[in-house]
């Protein structure tokens, strides 16, 4: 199943999916595009075709990064109706599906970044599945168009999204008519394959390789060389910290070519209302939101061996004390957890990290943040809750 029309996906269900494995017939065109690159051994490469290939890489990468990503997905600036169509058309020359589909998939990614619900997280699916394999799985490649109603209200974008290969085919045919097989192989196929993997590296590597300046609750990283090949998308931790900013490079040395071009366009009136990150966001003085705090606290709490702590507590505590706790659990589980925390503190269990120790763990795992104290407190609370659940073992309590 590979529905193309927004109405086919608007209700968001995968009820008719046959399975979650890769549907191999869908991979055939993708593989053929890669195999076509080997035609260069017969056609050769001239300076003309190489220049066209590089130019088309840059132009289409800009349409993906500035158009598909920063405009259609995040609405980080405004433009006219005719120019948004132009950006969608140029972006779809890259053969990366439609602008509406792309935006729906990307919004879902940000909503569930690096959780089990993330459609292309290397944290859960590994490099190759996050890099390219997810595209061919119906469970992950079917977009929920209910999240992009701001885009589906434009009939021209809906048409373009439905017939998403038209721009790429027109480009390929035009290149062939211009320069024959060499222009087609080098100008279109080589440039398109390079564009594929340059874009895909943001999914597979920008959550693995690089540095974290901000606590975002996920694995997003800043990576300078990814920023070079993607015209600025490599400042991925910045982006996940404040998604609606037009610029993703926030320091003078963070090269962001897509933003520079948009800035120049703003001088001509082609785009306007470009959003900038607030100073406290850039300076990392704004506390993180509740969702991010909870995600980070869960990750810090997961560093504690709960089973080891439980076994040690059971060894130290006599059966009467445990039975007392279980009796308390029959009345109020929350009270029992408070009692366990008091008992843990009273026996000075080094296996249960203090709030300060939790803060140190968080600092080692993530970038510095004004919310580290809150994260540490919540992480310890989650640890106590996990220990309580195992100690009380309410499933074994006899009524």
C-alpha distance (Angstrom), angle and dihedral (degrees) to the residues before:
residue distance angle dihedral
X1 . . .
X2 3.76 . .
X3 3.82 109.8 .
X4 3.75 115.4 -168.1
X5 3.80 106.4 -177.3
X6 3.81 120.1 84.5
X7 3.80 91.8 -129.9
X8 3.78 89.3 57.4
X9 3.78 88.8 59.6
X10 3.78 102.8 29.5
X11 3.77 93.0 98.6
X12 3.77 89.3 52.0
X13 3.78 101.2 -139.7
X14 3.78 129.3 143.1
X15 3.82 92.5 -165.5
X16 3.77 93.8 132.6
X17 3.78 99.2 45.4
X18 3.80 110.1 128.9
X19 3.82 94.1 -150.4
X20 3.77 143.3 -37.5
X21 3.78 96.8 -103.0
X22 3.76 122.3 107.7
X23 3.80 110.6 -80.3
X24 3.76 97.2 -131.9
X25 3.85 99.7 -158.9
X26 3.80 87.6 62.8
X27 3.78 90.5 58.1
X28 3.82 93.5 58.0
X29 3.85 97.7 84.5
X30 3.81 90.0 44.9
X31 3.82 91.1 51.6
X32 3.80 92.1 45.3
X33 3.81 91.1 54.8
X34 3.81 88.5 54.7
X35 3.81 93.0 46.1
X36 3.81 90.3 50.1
X37 3.80 88.3 65.7
X38 3.81 89.2 70.4
X39 3.78 87.4 66.5
X40 3.80 85.3 83.3
X41 3.82 87.8 82.2
X42 3.81 87.5 67.8
X43 3.81 101.0 33.6
X44 3.79 100.5 38.6
X45 3.81 125.2 -153.1
X46 3.77 124.9 -88.1
X47 3.78 127.2 -169.6
X48 3.78 88.6 -108.3
X49 3.80 96.3 54.8
X50 3.82 92.0 41.3
X51 3.82 89.9 53.4
X52 3.80 90.9 49.1
X53 3.83 91.2 49.0
X54 3.80 93.4 51.1
X55 3.80 92.0 44.2
X56 3.79 92.6 50.6
X57 3.79 90.3 47.5
X58 3.82 91.3 54.8
X59 3.81 96.1 42.1
X60 3.80 94.5 47.6
X61 3.81 93.4 41.2
X62 3.79 88.0 54.4
X63 3.81 90.7 50.4
X64 3.82 89.2 51.8
X65 3.81 96.6 45.1
X66 3.81 100.8 35.9
X67 3.81 95.6 29.5
X68 3.81 113.4 29.0
X69 3.79 94.0 30.7
X70 3.79 112.6 29.9
X71 3.79 97.7 28.1
X72 3.81 110.1 29.1
X73 3.81 97.5 30.2
X74 3.81 101.5 36.3
X75 3.81 105.1 15.4
X76 3.80 88.9 -139.3
X77 3.81 92.4 161.2
X78 3.79 139.1 10.4
X79 3.77 133.1 -113.4
X80 3.78 140.4 164.1
X81 3.78 124.9 -76.1
X82 3.79 93.2 -113.4
X83 3.79 93.8 49.7
X84 3.82 93.4 48.6
X85 3.81 86.6 56.1
X86 3.81 90.0 50.7
X87 3.82 91.0 51.6
X88 3.80 91.3 47.9
X89 3.81 91.6 48.8
X90 3.82 94.0 49.1
X91 3.81 91.3 44.4
X92 3.78 91.1 52.3
X93 3.80 89.5 54.7
X94 3.81 82.8 77.2
X95 3.83 91.1 66.8
X96 3.81 92.0 -126.7
X97 3.81 94.6 132.2
X98 3.79 124.2 -99.7
X99 3.79 129.4 -33.0
X100 3.82 92.0 -119.5
X101 3.81 93.3 48.9
X102 3.82 90.5 46.5
X103 3.81 92.1 51.4
X104 3.82 93.2 47.5
X105 3.79 91.9 50.7
X106 3.79 92.1 46.9
X107 3.79 94.9 48.9
X108 3.79 88.7 52.5
X109 3.81 89.3 51.4
X110 3.80 92.4 55.1
X111 3.79 91.9 46.5
X112 3.81 91.3 55.6
X113 3.80 102.9 21.8
X114 3.82 112.1 175.3
X115 3.79 93.7 -11.7
X116 3.79 123.6 116.4
X117 3.81 87.6 -94.6
X118 3.81 92.5 59.0
X119 3.78 108.3 111.5
X120 3.81 96.0 -144.7
X121 3.79 110.5 20.7
X122 3.83 116.7 147.8
X123 3.80 85.5 -158.5
X124 3.80 90.4 72.3
X125 3.81 107.2 15.7
X126 3.79 104.4 34.8
X127 3.78 131.2 -122.9
X128 3.80 103.2 -61.6
X129 3.79 96.9 43.8
X130 3.82 91.6 48.6
X131 3.80 91.3 43.3
X132 3.77 99.7 51.3
X133 3.82 115.4 -32.5
X134 3.81 95.8 83.1
X135 3.81 91.1 65.5
X136 3.80 91.4 69.8
X137 3.80 97.9 46.2
X138 3.82 114.7 93.6
X139 3.81 92.0 -148.2
X140 3.78 91.1 61.4
X141 3.79 106.7 23.9
X142 3.81 96.9 53.9
X143 3.80 105.6 95.4
X144 3.79 127.0 -144.8
X145 3.78 102.4 -127.8
X146 3.80 92.1 -171.4
X147 3.80 86.9 81.5
X148 3.82 93.4 59.7
X149 3.79 103.3 51.0
X150 3.79 87.9 132.0
X151 3.82 86.7 67.0
X152 3.82 103.1 35.2
X153 3.81 89.8 62.3
X154 3.82 88.1 76.8
X155 3.86 109.9 80.9
X156 3.79 92.8 -160.6
X157 3.82 91.7 55.9
X158 3.80 90.9 46.4
X159 3.81 90.3 52.0
X160 3.78 91.7 47.4
X161 3.80 91.0 47.8
X162 3.81 91.6 50.4
X163 3.80 93.3 50.0
X164 3.77 93.5 35.5
X165 3.82 96.6 155.5
X166 3.81 95.0 58.0
X167 3.85 95.6 88.8
X168 3.83 92.7 47.2
X169 3.80 92.3 47.7
X170 3.80 91.9 48.4
X171 3.80 89.8 50.6
X172 3.82 92.5 49.3
X173 3.81 92.8 47.9
X174 3.80 91.8 46.7
X175 3.80 92.4 51.2
X176 3.80 91.6 48.7
X177 3.81 91.7 50.8
X178 3.79 89.6 48.4
X179 3.78 101.9 46.6
X180 3.80 109.9 1.9
X181 3.80 125.5 -130.9
X182 3.80 95.7 -23.0
X183 3.80 92.5 54.9
X184 3.81 90.5 46.5
X185 3.81 95.4 48.4
X186 3.79 97.9 40.9
X187 3.79 102.6 26.4
X188 3.80 96.8 42.9
X189 3.81 113.3 16.5
X190 3.82 99.8 37.0
X191 3.78 92.4 42.0
X192 3.82 92.2 46.9
X193 3.81 94.6 49.5
X194 3.81 90.8 49.2
X195 3.80 88.5 48.6
X196 3.81 91.4 50.7
X197 3.75 94.7 55.7
X198 3.78 96.0 37.8
X199 3.80 88.0 57.6
X200 3.82 94.8 40.7
X201 3.81 91.7 53.9
X202 3.81 88.1 72.6
X203 3.81 89.0 62.9
X204 3.79 97.3 42.0
X205 3.83 106.3 30.4
X206 3.81 106.6 22.7
X207 3.81 88.1 68.9
X208 3.81 92.8 48.6
X209 3.82 113.1 29.7
X210 3.79 123.8 53.7
X211 3.79 140.2 33.0
X212 3.80 134.6 -55.5
X213 3.78 117.4 -135.8
X214 3.80 95.1 168.9
X215 3.80 136.8 41.6
X216 3.81 104.1 -117.4
X217 3.81 103.1 157.7
X218 3.81 91.3 -113.7
X219 3.82 138.3 68.9
X220 3.82 98.6 -96.4
X221 3.81 113.9 147.4
X222 3.78 139.2 -166.0
X223 3.80 111.9 -124.2
X224 3.80 122.4 177.2
X225 3.80 98.6 -158.7
X226 3.80 91.9 48.8
X227 3.80 86.3 52.1
X228 3.81 89.5 55.7
X229 3.82 96.9 51.2
X230 3.82 93.5 41.4
X231 3.82 98.0 42.4
X232 3.80 93.5 -113.6
X233 3.81 107.1 -27.4
X234 3.80 92.4 111.5
X235 3.82 91.6 81.5
X236 3.76 84.9 82.2
X237 3.80 99.7 147.3
X238 3.81 88.6 55.0
X239 3.79 89.2 51.3
X240 3.80 95.1 49.4
X241 3.80 89.4 48.3
X242 3.82 92.0 57.3
X243 3.79 111.6 8.3
X244 3.79 100.4 -178.0
X245 3.82 96.6 61.3
X246 3.79 114.9 112.5
X247 3.80 91.7 -146.1
X248 3.79 119.2 60.6
X249 3.79 96.5 -176.3
X250 3.80 105.1 72.8
X251 3.80 101.5 174.1
X252 3.79 125.1 67.4
X253 3.79 90.3 -112.9
X254 3.82 94.9 49.6
X255 3.80 101.9 98.0
X256 3.82 112.5 -143.3
X257 3.78 109.9 171.7
X258 3.80 94.1 173.7
X259 3.79 89.5 58.6
X260 3.81 93.3 46.2
X261 3.81 90.1 55.4
X262 3.80 92.0 46.9
X263 3.79 90.0 49.3
X264 3.79 90.5 53.2
X265 3.80 89.7 48.1
X266 3.80 89.7 53.1
X267 3.81 88.8 61.3
X268 3.82 88.7 59.8
X269 3.82 94.9 45.0
X270 3.80 95.5 -112.5
X271 3.82 90.1 120.6
X272 3.79 132.4 16.3
X273 3.82 145.0 170.3
X274 3.79 92.6 51.5
X275 3.80 108.8 -173.5
X276 3.79 120.9 -128.8
X277 3.81 125.9 -162.5
X278 3.83 113.5 -108.7
X279 3.80 115.8 -105.3
X280 3.82 92.9 -113.5
X281 3.81 89.0 54.8
X282 3.80 93.2 51.7
X283 3.82 91.9 43.1
X284 3.82 90.6 48.7
X285 3.80 94.3 -125.8
X286 3.81 97.6 120.9
X287 3.84 113.9 95.2
X288 3.79 114.7 -117.1
X289 3.80 121.2 -105.2
X290 3.79 124.0 -98.5
X291 3.80 93.9 -102.9
X292 3.80 93.2 52.8
X293 3.82 91.6 43.8
X294 3.80 91.4 52.7
X295 3.82 93.1 47.2
X296 3.79 92.6 50.0
X297 3.82 93.1 44.6
X298 3.80 90.2 53.3
X299 3.81 90.6 52.1
X300 3.82 92.5 48.9
X301 3.81 92.2 46.3
X302 3.81 89.2 51.7
X303 3.82 89.0 66.0
X304 3.82 89.7 70.1
X305 3.81 117.7 88.1
X306 3.79 98.0 -130.2
X307 3.80 94.2 180.0
X308 3.79 91.3 54.4
X309 3.81 91.2 50.9
X310 3.80 91.9 48.1
X311 3.79 92.9 50.5
X312 3.81 90.9 50.1
X313 3.80 92.6 48.5
X314 3.79 91.6 49.6
X315 3.78 89.1 50.8
X316 3.80 92.8 51.1
X317 3.76 99.2 40.2
X318 3.81 121.9 71.3
X319 3.79 121.5 -127.5
X320 3.81 92.9 -105.2
X321 3.79 91.6 60.5
X322 3.80 92.3 48.8
X323 3.80 90.8 47.6
X324 3.79 88.9 51.4
X325 3.78 89.6 54.7
X326 3.78 92.2 47.9
X327 3.78 90.4 50.8
X328 3.76 88.8 51.8
X329 3.80 89.3 50.3
X330 3.79 90.2 59.0
X331 3.79 88.2 60.6
X332 3.78 103.3 36.4
X333 3.77 126.5 -8.9
X334 3.79 93.5 -162.2
X335 3.80 90.7 56.2
X336 3.79 89.2 50.2
X337 3.79 91.1 53.8
X338 3.79 90.4 50.9
X339 3.81 89.4 49.6
X340 3.80 90.9 50.4
X341 3.80 90.9 51.0
X342 3.81 89.9 51.2
X343 3.80 91.0 49.5
X344 3.79 92.3 47.0
X345 3.79 90.4 51.8
X346 3.81 92.3 45.6
X347 3.83 94.1 54.6
X348 3.82 92.8 44.3
X349 3.81 97.4 -127.4
X350 3.81 106.4 -163.3
X351 3.81 89.0 -167.4
X352 3.83 89.9 70.6
X353 3.81 107.7 70.5
X354 3.78 118.4 -129.5
X355 3.78 121.1 -125.9
X356 3.80 89.1 -98.3
X357 3.80 91.1 51.9
X358 3.80 90.2 48.5
X359 3.80 88.2 52.2
X360 3.80 90.3 52.6
X361 3.80 90.4 50.5
X362 3.79 91.1 50.1
X363 3.79 91.1 48.9
X364 3.81 90.8 52.5
X365 3.80 92.9 47.6
X366 3.80 100.2 42.5
X367 3.77 143.5 23.2
X368 3.78 119.5 -81.0
X369 3.78 115.0 -82.6
X370 3.81 138.7 174.9
X371 3.81 85.8 -124.3
X372 3.83 97.0 61.8
X373 3.82 92.3 106.5
X374 3.79 92.1 53.4
X375 3.79 90.5 45.2
X376 3.81 91.1 51.6
X377 3.81 93.3 49.3
X378 3.80 92.2 48.2
X379 3.81 92.6 45.5
X380 3.81 91.1 53.5
X381 3.78 90.2 47.1
X382 3.80 90.7 53.0
X383 3.81 89.7 48.7
X384 3.81 91.6 51.9
X385 3.79 90.1 48.7
X386 3.80 91.4 52.2
X387 3.80 91.9 47.9
X388 3.81 90.0 48.1
X389 3.79 92.7 51.8
X390 3.80 92.0 53.8
X391 3.78 96.5 40.9
X392 3.76 94.3 49.4
X393 3.79 92.6 42.8
X394 3.79 89.6 -173.3
X395 3.78 91.7 -172.6
X396 3.79 87.7 71.7
X397 3.79 96.1 46.6
X398 3.78 112.1 112.1
X399 3.77 114.6 -135.6
